[in-house]
């Protein structure tokens, strides 16, 4: 079963982690942070929005876990300057909860936004022989991510009100920003490589190049003589190898369910009652299921491994395109904050500003609102023949 372990998903996540390292190492991450954190002023709730919006937008193309790690480090410096005490500061709690939530919902936007997106696409191809293109995914993913980011910020800002109105230390940020030099050689090379990578992702339907292949090609360039943005001996120490093992195992599990008939049995047992329902009702039911299955299986990759094969069989039984049911399931895979045990949700946990019981409070509200927004977007996209 090793062929089902070492899939394109695995290599995409590896490349995403390496691209994130390059993003930080060349100093581009620091440059971005100096501009983003002050863009909406120094009022605490707008600083929270700046950090969440930044995380979400980075997650469109840089994967959710690295995005949460990068912006979490930036936010930690701001919290230190404002004497926010871990475990006591409500502002610190809102920021460090907001960042992983924004990383998760932003990661929904494009296939590159999360390893679980690529996992979902590859599973659908393996199980049903159907391919989903970059733009095809993004037609629903981008408006969904933008809506959920705004909703998440509003909910978190209301649940965890900061203990002070304005943020101090912005003068230092302004001075540091003015002192910035022009982009250095490494930053320029990184932007050229990463910009080209994004362009190839967006034109996948024309080039027929897989997202994982393009990502690995980009990261290979970072190691070449004359570029040498990354050094393997240093880079391999910072790779989350446990994440790669988890994703590979989830993919292997999904294919076992599919190949040995377990998916067909599960589909008939648990979802057989929906075969005579309308498409809208089935999409609604699958979306609800996709959100709340995280209460039983809180790891997004495992959710996809257990459910995509089953859902594809249901679609086949109903005589409809499997994309119509698998995509809603895939878009809900990033709802990882009902029980925060997924790696994306835990990116800022180590700073000590929030406890496990804190994330489900906004998480349940966001999850419930996720359902009608996603169903509406899917219904519109299907009726306009966009997917």
C-alpha positions in Angstrom: 0.0 0.0 0.0 3.0 2.3 -0.2 1.8 3.6 -3.6 -1.2 5.1 -1.7 1.1 6.6 1.0 3.6 8.5 -1.1 1.0 10.5 -3.2 1.2 14.0 -4.7 -0.5 15.3 -1.6 2.5 14.3 0.5 4.9 16.1 -1.8 2.7 19.2 -2.0 2.7 19.5 1.8 6.5 19.0 1.9 7.0 21.8 -0.7 4.5 24.1 1.1 6.5 23.8 4.3 9.7 24.6 2.4 8.2 27.6 0.6 7.1 28.9 4.0 10.7 28.6 5.3 12.0 30.5 2.3 9.3 33.1 2.8 10.5 33.8 6.3 14.3 33.3 5.7 14.6 35.9 2.9 12.9 38.5 5.1 9.8 38.9 2.9 7.6 37.7 5.8 9.0 40.4 8.0 8.5 43.0 5.3 4.9 42.0 4.8 4.2 42.1 8.5 5.4 45.7 8.9 2.9 46.8 6.3 -0.1 44.6 7.2 -0.2 45.1 11.0 -0.7 48.9 10.7 -2.9 49.0 7.7 -6.2 49.5 9.6 -4.8 51.7 12.4 -3.9 50.9 16.1 -7.3 50.1 17.6 -7.2 46.7 19.0 -10.1 45.2 17.1 -8.7 46.4 13.8 -5.3 45.1 14.6 -7.0 41.7 15.2 -8.6 42.1 11.8 -5.3 43.0 10.2 -3.6 39.9 11.5 -6.5 37.6 10.6 -6.9 39.1 7.1 -3.1 38.7 6.6 -3.2 35.1 7.7 -6.2 34.3 5.6 -4.8 35.9 2.4 -1.4 34.2 2.9 -3.3 30.9 3.3 -4.8 31.3 -0.1 -1.4 30.3 -1.6 1.0 29.3 1.2 -1.0 26.5 3.0 -2.7 27.0 6.3 -0.2 25.5 8.8 2.8 27.6 7.6 0.6 30.7 7.4 -0.5 30.3 11.0 3.1 29.8 12.2 4.4 32.8 10.3 1.7 35.3 11.5 1.7 33.8 15.0 5.3 34.7 15.4 4.6 38.3 14.2 1.6 38.6 16.6 3.6 37.3 19.5 6.0 40.3 19.2 3.1 42.8 19.2 1.6 41.1 22.3 5.0 41.3 24.1 5.3 45.0 23.3 1.8 45.5 24.9 2.6 43.5 28.0 0.0 40.9 27.3 0.3 38.1 29.8 -0.3 34.6 28.4 -3.4 33.0 30.0 -4.7 36.4 31.2 -4.9 38.8 28.3 -8.2 38.7 26.4 -6.6 40.6 23.5 -3.8 38.0 23.4 -6.4 35.2 23.4 -8.4 36.8 20.6 -5.3 37.2 18.4 -3.9 33.8 19.0 -7.3 32.2 18.4 -8.0 34.3 15.4 -4.8 33.5 13.6 -5.3 29.7 13.3 -9.0 30.1 12.6 -8.2 32.6 9.8 -5.5 30.2 8.5 -8.0 27.4 8.4 -10.8 29.3 6.6 -8.4 31.1 4.3 -7.0 27.7 3.3 -10.3 26.8 1.8 -9.8 29.4 -1.0 -7.6 27.4 -3.4 -6.2 23.9 -3.7 -2.8 25.3 -2.6 -4.3 26.7 0.6 -4.2 23.4 2.5 -2.7 19.9 2.1 -6.2 18.5 2.8 -7.5 20.3 -0.3 -4.9 18.5 -2.5 -5.7 15.2 -0.6 -9.4 15.7 -1.5 -8.6 16.3 -5.1 -6.3 13.3 -5.4 -8.8 11.1 -3.6 -11.6 12.1 -5.9 -9.4 11.3 -8.9 -8.3 7.9 -7.4 -11.8 6.9 -6.4 -14.0 8.3 -9.2 -11.5 9.2 -11.9 -12.6 12.8 -11.9 -10.2 15.8 -11.8 -10.9 19.2 -10.2 -8.9 22.1 -11.6 -7.3 25.0 -9.6 -9.8 27.6 -10.9 -12.7 25.2 -10.6 -12.0 24.7 -6.9 -11.5 28.5 -6.3 -14.8 29.5 -7.9 -16.5 28.5 -4.6 -13.4 28.5 -2.4 -12.5 32.2 -2.7 -15.9 33.7 -1.8 -16.3 31.1 0.9 -12.9 32.0 2.5 -13.5 35.7 2.3 -16.9 35.5 3.9 -15.8 33.2 6.7 -12.7 35.3 7.5 -14.9 38.4 8.0 -17.5 36.4 10.0 -14.7 34.8 12.2 -13.2 38.2 13.0 -16.6 39.6 14.0 -17.4 36.6 16.3 -14.0 36.5 18.0 -13.9 40.3 18.5 -17.3 40.0 20.2 -16.6 37.0 22.3 -13.1 38.1 23.5 -13.1 41.8 24.0 -9.6 43.3 24.5 -8.6 44.9 27.8 -7.3 48.0 26.0 -8.6 50.2 23.2 -5.4 51.0 21.3 -2.2 49.1 20.6 1.1 50.6 21.6 4.4 50.1 19.8 3.1 51.1 16.4 5.6 54.0 16.3 8.4 51.5 16.4 6.8 49.6 13.5 6.4 52.8 11.5 10.0 53.7 12.0 11.2 50.2 11.1 9.1 50.3 8.0 10.6 53.6 6.9 14.0 52.2 7.5 13.4 49.2 5.2 15.8 49.0 2.3 14.7 47.9 -1.2 14.1 44.2 -1.7 17.4 42.4 -1.6 18.6 39.7 -4.0 17.1 36.8 -2.1 13.7 38.5 -1.7 13.6 39.3 -5.4 14.5 35.7 -6.4 11.9 34.4 -4.0 9.2 36.6 -5.4 10.0 35.6 -9.0 9.9 31.9 -8.2 6.8 32.1 -6.0 5.0 34.5 -8.4 5.7 32.0 -11.3 4.5 29.2 -9.1 1.2 30.9 -8.5 0.8 31.7 -12.2 1.3 28.0 -13.1 -1.2 27.0 -10.4 -3.8 29.4 -11.9 -3.2 28.2 -15.4 -3.3 24.5 -14.6 -6.1 23.9 -17.0 -3.9 25.2 -19.9 -0.6 23.5 -18.8 -2.0 20.3 -17.3 0.8 20.5 -14.6 -0.3 19.2 -11.2 -0.2 21.6 -8.3 2.1 19.2 -6.4 4.6 19.0 -9.3 4.8 22.8 -9.7 5.3 23.2 -6.0 8.1 20.7 -5.8 9.8 22.3 -8.9 9.7 25.7 -7.1 11.2 24.4 -3.9 13.9 22.6 -5.9 15.0 25.9 -7.3 15.5 27.3 -3.8 18.4 24.8 -3.2 20.2 25.3 -6.6 23.8 26.8 -6.7 23.6 30.5 -7.4 20.2 30.8 -5.6 20.8 28.8 -2.4 17.9 30.4 -0.5 17.5 27.1 1.4 20.0 24.7 2.8 18.8 21.1 3.2 20.6 20.3 6.4 19.0 23.3 8.0 15.6 23.0 6.3 15.0 19.4 7.2 15.2 20.3 10.9 12.2 22.6 10.6 9.9 20.3 8.6 6.9 18.8 10.4 7.6 15.2 9.5 4.7 14.0 11.6 2.3 16.0 9.4 3.6 14.2 6.3 3.2 10.8 8.0 -0.4 11.6 9.1 -1.4 12.7 5.6 0.2 9.7 3.9 -1.6 7.4 6.4 -5.0 9.1 5.7 -4.6 8.6 2.0 -3.7 4.9 2.4 -6.7 4.4 4.7 -9.1 6.0 2.2 -7.9 3.7 -0.6 -8.3 0.6 1.6 -11.9 1.6 2.2 -12.5 2.1 -1.5 -10.6 -0.9 -2.9 -12.1 -3.5 -0.5 -15.8 -2.4 -0.7 -16.0 -0.8 2.7 -17.0 2.5 1.2 -19.9 1.0 -0.6 -21.2 -0.7 2.5 -20.8 2.5 4.6 -22.6 4.5 2.0 -25.5 2.2 1.9 -25.8 1.8 5.6 -25.5 5.5 6.7 -26.5 7.5 3.6 -28.8 5.2 1.7 -31.8 7.1 2.9 -30.8 10.2 0.8 -30.8 8.5 -2.6 -34.4 9.7 -3.4 -33.8 13.3 -2.1 -33.2 16.4 -4.1 -29.7 17.5 -5.0 -30.0 20.6 -2.8 -31.1 18.5 0.2 -28.2 16.1 -0.3 -25.7 18.9 -0.5 -27.2 20.4 2.6 -27.0 17.0 4.5 -23.4 16.4 3.3 -22.3 19.9 4.4 -23.8 19.4 7.9 -22.2 16.0 8.1 -18.8 17.5 7.0 -18.9 20.1 9.7 -20.0 18.0 12.6 -18.0 14.8 11.8 -15.1 16.8 13.3 -16.6 16.2 16.7 -15.8 12.5 16.2 -12.7 12.8 14.0 -11.0 16.1 14.7 -8.1 15.6 12.2 -9.1 17.0 8.8 -7.0 14.5 6.7 -8.6 11.6 8.5 -12.1 13.1 7.9 -11.4 13.1 4.1 -10.0 9.6 4.2 -13.1 8.2 5.9 -15.7 10.2 3.9 -14.8 10.9 0.3 -14.9 7.3 -0.8 -18.3 6.9 0.9 -19.7 10.1 -0.6 -18.4 9.3 -4.1 -20.3 6.0 -3.9 -23.5 7.8 -2.9 -23.2 10.2 -5.9 -22.8 7.2 -8.2 -25.9 5.6 -6.7 -27.9 8.8 -7.2 -26.6 9.2 -10.8 -25.1 12.6 -10.2 -21.6 14.1 -10.7 -19.4 13.1 -7.6 -18.0 16.6 -7.6 -21.3 18.0 -6.4 -21.1 16.0 -3.1 -17.3 15.6 -2.6 -16.6 19.4 -3.0 -18.9 20.5 -0.1 -17.3 17.8 2.0 -13.8 19.0 1.0 -14.6 22.6 1.8 -15.8 21.7 5.3 -12.6 19.7 6.0 -11.0 22.9 7.3 -13.5 23.4 10.0 -10.9 22.1 12.5 -11.8 24.3 15.5 -14.8 22.4 17.0 -12.3 20.2 18.8 -8.9 21.9 18.2 -6.5 18.9 17.8 -5.7 19.4 14.1 -2.2 20.8 13.4 -3.7 23.9 11.8 -5.7 24.7 14.9 -2.7 24.2 17.1 -0.2 26.5 15.4 -0.5 29.2 18.1 -1.4 27.0 21.1 2.2 26.9 22.3 2.3 30.6 23.1 -0.1 29.9 26.1 -2.7 32.6 25.4 -5.6 30.2 25.0 -6.7 26.9 26.3 -8.4 24.0 24.4 -11.8 25.0 25.8 -11.6 28.5 24.3 -11.6 27.6 20.6 -14.9 25.7 20.4 -16.8 28.8 21.6 -16.3 30.8 18.3 -15.8 27.5 16.4 -19.3 26.3 16.8 -20.8 29.6 15.7 -18.5 29.8 12.6 -19.3 26.1 11.8 -23.1 26.7 11.9 -22.8 29.8 9.6 -20.5 27.9 7.3 -23.3 25.6 6.3 -25.8 28.0 4.6 -23.0 30.0 3.0 -21.4 26.9 1.4 -24.7 25.4 0.3 -25.7 28.7 -1.3 -22.4 29.0 -3.1 -22.5 25.4 -4.3 -26.0 25.7 -5.5 -25.2 28.9 -7.5 -22.1 27.4 -9.0 -23.8 24.2 -10.1 -26.8 26.1 -11.7 -24.4 28.4 -13.6 -22.4 25.3 -14.7 -19.2 26.7 -13.1 -18.3 23.4 -11.6 
